[in-house]
Amino acid sequence: MTAQFQLAKQSAQDHPEDQSHQEKVQEIRQEIIKNKESLSEIMQDFKYDSEDAE
């Protein structure tokens, strides 16, 4: 996903007149944010589960 984001950013820089490239950057950025939030929740669950096991 990071590579897709980097490629999209490069395309947006290479074609500043084409709004679709910037929109793609925003879509991927939002997807990364959602994944980060999901991973954070999972890590919190693991943390609490491991504390309960002690």
C-alpha positions in Angstrom: 0.0 0.0 0.0 2.9 2.3 0.8 4.3 1.8 -2.7 0.9 2.5 -4.3 0.8 5.7 -2.3 4.2 6.8 -3.4 3.4 6.0 -7.0 0.1 7.9 -6.8 1.9 10.9 -5.3 4.5 10.8 -8.1 1.8 10.7 -10.7 0.1 13.6 -9.1 3.3 15.6 -9.2 4.0 14.6 -12.8 0.5 15.5 -13.9 -0.7 18.4 -11.7 -3.4 19.4 -14.2 -5.1 16.0 -13.8 -7.3 16.1 -10.7 -7.8 12.3 -10.8 -4.3 11.7 -9.7 -4.7 13.9 -6.6 -8.0 12.2 -5.9 -6.2 8.8 -6.0 -3.6 10.1 -3.5 -6.5 11.1 -1.1 -8.2 7.7 -1.5 -5.0 5.8 -0.7 -4.2 8.2 2.2 -7.7 7.5 3.7 -7.2 3.8 3.2 -3.9 3.9 5.0 -5.5 5.9 7.9 -8.3 3.3 8.2 -5.8 0.5 8.2 -3.6 2.2 10.9 -6.7 2.7 13.1 -7.7 -0.9 12.7 -4.2 -2.1 13.5 -4.1 0.2 16.5 -7.4 -1.4 17.8 -6.1 -4.9 17.3 -2.8 -4.0 19.1 -4.9 -2.6 22.0 -6.9 -5.8 22.2 -3.7 -7.8 22.3 -2.3 -5.6 25.0 -5.4 -6.0 27.2 -5.6 -9.8 26.5 -2.0 -10.3 27.5 -2.5 -8.2 30.7 -5.5 -10.3 31.6 -3.5 -13.5 31.1 -1.0 -12.5 33.8 
